[in-house]
Amino acid sequence: VRRQYGIADYIVDFYCPRLKLAIEVDGDSHYTRKGKKHDIKRDEFIQNKGIKILRIPTIEVYANLDGVIEYLAQKFKERQDYW
C-alpha cells in the first residue's frame, strides 16, 4: 500500500496497485459543496481507470480505529477475491 499516490492529476491518500484499491480519509473539506463537487469529478476519473475507492470519514479513524481496520481488511479480502 502506497501513501499519497498520484493518479494522473489526482492524489489519493492510500493506494494498493495490486488490487487497484484506493482509500480516502475524508476530513471536513470533503463535506463542503466545493469539496463534494471535486470528489465526484475525481472519483469518476479514478473509477474509470478500474480503481475502486473506499471513503472513510476522519472522525471514524479517531473514534473507531479497530472498526476501520476490520472494514478495510474485509474490503481488501473482497478485492483480492475479485482479482
C-alpha positions as CSV (number, residue, x, y, z in Angstrom):
1,V,0.0,0.0,0.0
2,R,1.4,3.4,-1.0
3,R,0.6,6.7,0.7
4,Q,-0.2,9.9,-1.2
5,Y,-0.2,8.2,-4.5
6,G,-0.6,10.1,-7.8
7,I,-3.2,9.0,-10.3
8,A,-2.8,11.4,-13.3
9,D,-3.6,14.9,-11.8
10,Y,-5.1,13.5,-8.6
11,I,-3.6,12.2,-5.4
12,V,-5.2,9.5,-3.3
13,D,-4.4,9.1,0.4
14,F,-3.6,5.4,0.1
15,Y,-3.4,3.1,-2.9
16,C,-2.8,-0.7,-3.4
17,P,-1.8,-1.1,-7.0
18,R,-2.0,-4.9,-7.0
19,L,-5.7,-4.7,-6.0
20,K,-6.5,-1.4,-7.8
21,L,-7.9,-0.1,-4.5
22,A,-7.7,3.5,-3.3
23,I,-8.5,4.6,0.3
24,E,-9.5,8.2,1.0
25,V,-9.7,9.5,4.6
26,D,-12.2,12.4,4.3
27,G,-11.8,15.4,6.5
28,D,-14.0,18.5,6.7
29,S,-13.1,19.9,3.3
30,H,-14.7,16.9,1.6
31,Y,-18.1,17.8,3.0
32,T,-18.3,21.3,1.6
33,R,-20.2,22.0,-1.7
34,K,-16.9,22.6,-3.5
35,G,-15.3,19.5,-1.9
36,K,-18.2,17.3,-2.9
37,K,-18.1,18.6,-6.4
38,H,-14.4,18.0,-6.7
39,D,-14.7,14.5,-5.3
40,I,-17.4,13.5,-7.7
41,K,-15.3,14.5,-10.7
42,R,-12.2,12.9,-9.2
43,D,-13.9,9.7,-8.3
44,E,-15.4,9.3,-11.7
45,F,-12.0,9.7,-13.3
46,I,-10.3,7.3,-11.0
47,Q,-13.1,4.7,-11.2
48,N,-12.9,4.8,-15.0
49,K,-9.4,3.5,-14.6
50,G,-10.8,0.4,-12.9
51,I,-9.8,1.5,-9.4
52,K,-12.2,1.1,-6.5
53,I,-12.4,3.9,-4.0
54,L,-13.1,3.4,-0.3
55,R,-14.0,6.6,1.6
56,I,-13.6,6.7,5.4
57,P,-14.5,9.8,7.4
58,T,-11.6,11.1,9.5
59,I,-13.9,11.0,12.6
60,E,-14.2,7.2,12.2
61,V,-10.5,6.8,12.2
62,Y,-10.3,8.6,15.6
63,A,-13.4,7.2,17.1
64,N,-13.3,3.6,15.9
65,L,-9.9,2.7,14.6
66,D,-10.4,-1.0,15.2
67,G,-13.7,-1.0,13.3
68,V,-12.0,0.9,10.4
69,I,-9.2,-1.7,10.3
70,E,-11.7,-4.6,10.3
71,Y,-13.7,-2.8,7.5
72,L,-10.5,-2.3,5.4
73,A,-9.4,-5.9,6.0
74,Q,-12.7,-7.2,4.7
75,K,-12.6,-4.9,1.6
76,F,-9.0,-5.9,0.8
77,K,-10.1,-9.6,1.0
78,E,-13.1,-8.9,-1.2
79,R,-11.0,-7.1,-3.7
80,Q,-8.4,-9.9,-3.6
81,D,-11.1,-12.5,-4.3
82,Y,-12.3,-10.3,-7.2
83,W,-8.9,-10.4,-8.9
